[in-house]
């Protein structure tokens, strides 16, 4: 008998998704040769990371002070 993947029970969530979006997810999952479940998990994780990155950039830009152009940074390297 195969051992379960994880000894801890993973929390489950239910989300309502429009039929057109489900079809798009299924098509993308087929194209990537993965399951819809794995695709959705990856897309959510990537989206959350992008959101965090965007917020960090906004916070950095809101800080007072001088910024340095990329060309000047490259010259210093």
C-alpha positions in Angstrom: 0.0 0.0 0.0 1.4 3.4 -1.0 2.1 6.0 1.7 0.1 9.2 1.6 2.0 12.2 0.1 1.8 14.2 3.4 1.2 13.2 7.0 -0.6 16.5 7.7 -4.0 17.2 6.3 -3.9 20.1 3.9 -6.6 22.7 4.2 -9.0 22.7 1.3 -10.7 25.8 -0.1 -13.6 26.1 -2.6 -13.8 28.9 -5.1 -16.5 29.6 -7.7 -15.0 29.9 -11.2 -16.9 30.8 -14.3 -17.2 28.0 -16.9 -15.2 30.0 -19.5 -12.3 30.3 -17.0 -12.5 26.6 -16.2 -12.2 25.8 -19.9 -9.2 28.1 -20.2 -7.6 26.5 -17.2 -8.2 23.0 -18.6 -6.8 24.0 -22.0 -3.7 25.5 -20.4 -3.2 22.5 -18.1 -3.4 20.2 -21.1 -0.8 22.4 -23.0 1.5 22.3 -20.0 0.9 18.6 -19.4 -0.2 19.1 -15.8 -3.3 19.0 -13.7 -5.7 22.0 -13.3 -5.1 21.7 -9.6 -1.3 22.1 -9.9 -1.7 24.9 -12.5 -4.0 26.9 -10.3 -1.7 26.5 -7.3 1.3 27.7 -9.3 -0.7 30.6 -10.8 -1.9 31.7 -7.4 1.6 31.5 -5.9 3.1 33.4 -8.8 0.4 36.1 -8.6 0.9 36.6 -4.9 4.7 36.9 -5.5 4.1 39.5 -8.2 1.8 41.4 -5.9 4.4 41.5 -3.2 7.0 42.6 -5.6 4.7 45.4 -6.9 4.0 46.6 -3.4 7.7 46.6 -2.5 8.5 48.7 -5.6 5.7 51.1 -4.8 7.0 51.5 -1.3 10.6 52.0 -2.5 9.4 54.7 -5.0 7.5 56.5 -2.3 10.6 56.9 -0.2 12.2 60.3 -0.4 15.7 60.5 -1.7 17.8 60.4 -4.8 17.6 57.5 -7.2 20.5 56.5 -9.5 19.9 55.7 -13.2 20.8 52.2 -14.3 23.5 53.5 -16.7 25.3 55.1 -13.7 25.1 51.9 -11.7 26.6 49.9 -14.6 29.5 52.4 -14.8 30.3 51.9 -11.2 30.5 48.1 -11.6 
